[in-house]
Amino acid sequence: MAMINVNQRLHHELPHTKVILQVHDELIFEVPEKELEEAERLVKTEMDATGKKLGLSVPFKVDLGTEHNWRVAHP
């Protein structure tokens, strides 16, 4: 559900930022430099809100990281 909500918001608010892959509990994005700050804020906000929208009492832990490619991010 979180990935769907993030993708919908990105489509409308940051059209050049794309979800390109989901690996287990990780989402991989392609983000232009000019949209990076706003994309980080949007993703964190939407991921944090998902648990609340579902009525869960346990908060979701959201970690963000940026790199120029996946290989550098996951050596």
NUFI-474113 format. One record per residue: x, y, z of N, C-alpha, C, O in turn; residue in one letter. Coordinates in steps of 0.2 Angstrom, whole numbers. Example, Ala and Ser with C-alpha at 12.3 -4.5 7.8 and 13.67 -1.06 7.14 Angstrom:
2
[[66,-28,39],[62,-22,39],[66,-16,39],[71,-17,42],A]
[[64,-11,35],[68,-5,36],[64,0,39],[67,6,40],S]
This chain:
75
[[4,-6,0],[0,0,0],[4,6,0],[3,11,-4],M]
[[10,6,4],[14,12,4],[17,14,-3],[17,19,-5],A]
[[19,8,-6],[23,9,-12],[18,12,-17],[19,17,-21],M]
[[11,10,-17],[6,13,-22],[5,20,-20],[5,24,-25],I]
[[4,22,-14],[3,29,-12],[9,33,-14],[8,39,-17],N]
[[15,31,-13],[21,35,-15],[21,36,-22],[22,41,-25],V]
[[20,30,-26],[20,31,-33],[15,36,-36],[16,40,-41],N]
[[9,36,-33],[4,40,-36],[5,47,-34],[5,52,-38],Q]
[[8,49,-28],[10,56,-27],[16,58,-31],[16,64,-33],R]
[[21,54,-32],[26,55,-36],[24,57,-43],[26,62,-46],L]
[[19,53,-46],[17,54,-53],[14,61,-53],[14,64,-59],H]
[[10,63,-48],[7,70,-49],[11,76,-46],[11,81,-49],H]
[[16,75,-42],[20,80,-39],[27,81,-41],[29,86,-42],E]
[[30,75,-43],[37,75,-45],[37,70,-51],[40,65,-51],L]
[[35,72,-57],[34,68,-63],[41,65,-66],[41,60,-69],P]
[[46,68,-64],[53,65,-66],[56,60,-61],[61,57,-63],H]
[[53,59,-56],[55,54,-51],[51,48,-52],[45,48,-52],T]
[[55,42,-52],[52,36,-54],[53,30,-49],[59,30,-46],K]
[[48,26,-47],[50,20,-43],[52,15,-48],[48,14,-53],V]
[[58,13,-48],[61,8,-53],[61,1,-50],[62,-4,-54],I]
[[61,0,-44],[62,-7,-41],[60,-8,-34],[61,-3,-30],L]
[[57,-13,-32],[56,-15,-25],[60,-22,-24],[59,-27,-28],Q]
[[64,-22,-19],[68,-27,-17],[66,-29,-9],[68,-25,-5],V]
[[62,-34,-8],[60,-36,-1],[57,-30,2],[51,-28,0],H]
[[60,-27,7],[57,-21,10],[60,-14,8],[60,-9,12],D]
[[63,-14,2],[66,-8,0],[63,-6,-7],[62,-10,-11],E]
[[63,1,-7],[61,4,-14],[67,8,-17],[70,11,-13],L]
[[68,7,-23],[73,10,-27],[70,15,-31],[65,14,-35],I]
[[73,21,-31],[70,27,-35],[75,29,-40],[81,29,-39],F]
[[73,32,-46],[78,36,-50],[75,43,-49],[69,45,-51],E]
[[79,47,-46],[77,54,-45],[82,59,-48],[88,59,-46],V]
[[80,64,-52],[84,69,-54],[87,74,-48],[83,74,-43],P]
[[92,76,-48],[95,80,-43],[91,86,-41],[90,87,-35],E]
[[87,89,-45],[83,95,-44],[77,93,-40],[74,97,-37],K]
[[75,86,-40],[69,84,-36],[71,80,-30],[67,78,-26],E]
[[77,79,-28],[80,75,-23],[77,77,-16],[74,72,-13],L]
[[78,83,-14],[75,85,-8],[68,84,-7],[66,81,-2],E]
[[64,86,-12],[57,85,-11],[55,78,-12],[50,76,-8],E]
[[58,74,-16],[57,67,-16],[58,63,-9],[54,59,-7],A]
[[63,65,-6],[65,62,1],[59,64,6],[57,59,9],E]
[[57,70,6],[52,72,10],[45,69,9],[42,66,13],R]
[[43,68,2],[37,65,0],[37,57,2],[32,55,5],L]
[[43,54,1],[43,47,2],[43,46,10],[39,41,12],V]
[[47,49,13],[46,48,21],[40,50,24],[37,46,28],K]
[[36,55,21],[30,57,24],[25,52,22],[21,50,27],T]
[[25,49,16],[20,44,14],[21,38,17],[16,34,19],E]
[[27,36,18],[29,29,21],[27,30,29],[24,25,31],M]
[[28,35,32],[26,36,39],[19,36,40],[16,33,45],D]
[[15,39,35],[8,39,36],[4,33,35],[-1,32,37],A]
[[7,28,31],[4,22,29],[2,18,35],[-4,15,35],T]
[[6,17,40],[3,13,46],[-3,17,50],[-7,13,52],G]
[[-2,23,50],[-8,27,53],[-14,26,49],[-20,25,52],K]
[[-14,26,42],[-20,25,38],[-23,18,39],[-29,18,38],K]
[[-18,13,40],[-21,7,41],[-23,5,48],[-26,0,50],L]
[[-22,10,53],[-24,10,60],[-20,5,64],[-22,3,69],G]
[[-14,5,62],[-9,1,65],[-6,5,71],[-5,11,71],L]
[[-5,2,77],[-2,5,83],[5,5,83],[8,9,87],S]
[[8,1,79],[16,0,79],[18,5,73],[16,4,67],V]
[[22,10,74],[25,14,69],[29,10,64],[33,6,66],P]
[[29,13,58],[34,10,53],[40,14,53],[40,20,54],F]
[[46,10,53],[53,14,53],[55,15,46],[55,10,42],K]
[[56,21,44],[58,23,38],[65,25,38],[67,30,41],V]
[[70,22,34],[76,25,33],[77,27,26],[75,23,21],D]
[[80,32,24],[82,35,18],[89,35,17],[93,37,21],L]
[[91,34,11],[98,35,9],[99,36,1],[95,34,-2],G]
[[104,40,0],[105,42,-8],[112,40,-10],[117,41,-6],T]
[[112,38,-16],[119,37,-19],[117,37,-27],[112,38,-29],E]
[[123,38,-30],[122,39,-38],[120,32,-41],[118,33,-47],H]
[[122,27,-38],[119,20,-41],[119,15,-36],[121,16,-30],N]
[[115,10,-37],[113,4,-32],[120,1,-30],[120,-1,-24],W]
[[124,0,-34],[131,-4,-32],[134,0,-27],[137,-3,-22],R]
[[135,6,-27],[138,10,-22],[134,10,-16],[137,10,-10],V]
[[127,10,-16],[123,10,-10],[124,3,-6],[123,3,0],A]
[[125,-2,-10],[125,-9,-7],[131,-13,-9],[131,-17,-14],H]
[[137,-11,-6],[143,-14,-8],[144,-21,-7],[149,-25,-8],P]
